[in-house]
Amino acid sequence: QVQLRESGGGLVQAGDSLRLSCVASGRTLSWYAMGWFRQAPGKEREFVVAISRSGSNTYYADSVKGRFTISRDNAKSAVYLQMNSLKREDTAAYYCAADMTGSVNTVVTGQNEYDYWGQGTQVTVSS
């Protein structure tokens, strides 16, 4: 079992950048494909980006492509989400999730496939 904790959220202005971190404990992160999801007030949780166990493959939602970058450091049991050129519509609670998949190069985009979730970190973008 793995426990996930997100950090790095905050209140920023449109056009600013933020870097979210997700640190895992309990089990080495290298066993897990990872993803970031977000949920805005009154909306369903949506997929943002995913990264394979090896870090070699990633997949981005169209809404964040070119602005967000996911990375991972398995030695530090951490996954990062660099968010640039933030927009008001990026305002949401951001969650990281872990899926124990056997393939080191598989990206997982379906939230129902994820086994473990963090508590979330709030990102608020003002115009």
N, C-alpha and C positions, 0 to 999 in steps of 0.2 A: 504494500500500500504506500501511496505517496501523498504528502500534504503540499499544497501549493499556496504561496502567498504573493500577491501582487503589491506593487508599490510604484510611486512615481507620478500618480495622478495629481491634478491640481486645476487651478483656474488660470487660463491664459487668454490672450487676445487672438483674434483671427490672424493667421499668418505666422504665428509663433510655432515653436517646436516643443515636444515633450518626449521623454524616453521612459517607457514603462518597463519594469522588471518583474519577473516571475521567478521566485526561488523555490526550489523543491527540497523537501526533507523526507526522510523515511526510506527512500530508495533512490538509487542513482537515476538521473534523468535520461541517461542514454538508452534506457529501455522503452522510452515513450516518444511517440509522435506527439507534437504539441500544436496547440492552436490558440488563437485569440478570438474572442467573441465580444460583442458589445450589446448593451440594451439601453435604449433611450426611454425616457418617461412615456408611458402609454403605448409603447411599441414592444413587439416581440424581440427576443434576443436574436441577433444575426451574426453570421460568420464574417470575420474580418480577414484573417490570414492563418495559414498553417505551414508547418515546417516538419520535414521528415526527421527520423531519429538521427540520421547522419548529418543533417543540415544541408545536404546537397540539393534537395528539392524543396521548393516553396510554392505556395499558391495564394493569390491575393483576390479579394473581392474587387470588382471593377471600381467601386466607389473610393478605394484607397490606393489603387495601383498607381505607382509613380510618386506617391507621397509618403507611404509607410514602408518600413523595412523591418522584417523579422530576422532575428539571428539567435543563435544559441551557443552556450559554452557548457558542454557536458561536464567538463572538469569542475566547473563551479556550480553545476546543477541549476543553471539559470537560462532563462529565455528572455529576450529583450524585444521590445517593439519601439522602434524609432519612428516618431510621428512628426512629419514636417508639413508646413503649409496648412496648418489646421484650419478647419472651417467650423462654423456654428453647428452644422449638421453632424459633426463628429462628437458632439456632446453626448455622453453616455457613461454608464458604468462599464468598465472593461474587465473581462474575465479571461484568465488563462485556463487551459484545460489540457489534460494528459490522457493519451490513449495507448495502452500497451499493445503494440502491433509487432508481429514477428518480422516484418520487412523493414530494413534500415532505410529504404528509399521511398516508402509510401507516405504520401500526405493525406491527411484525414480532414475532410471538410464538413461532414455531417455532425451536428452537435450531439445527436443521439448515439454516436459511436464513441464518444468520449466517456471515460470512466471516472475521472477525477476533475474537480473544479476548485478554483480558488474562490475567495470571498468577494473579489472585485475591488477595483479602484476607480474613483470618479474622475472623469475628465470633463471639464466645463470650458467651452470656448465662447468668449463674448465677442461681439462685433464692434 
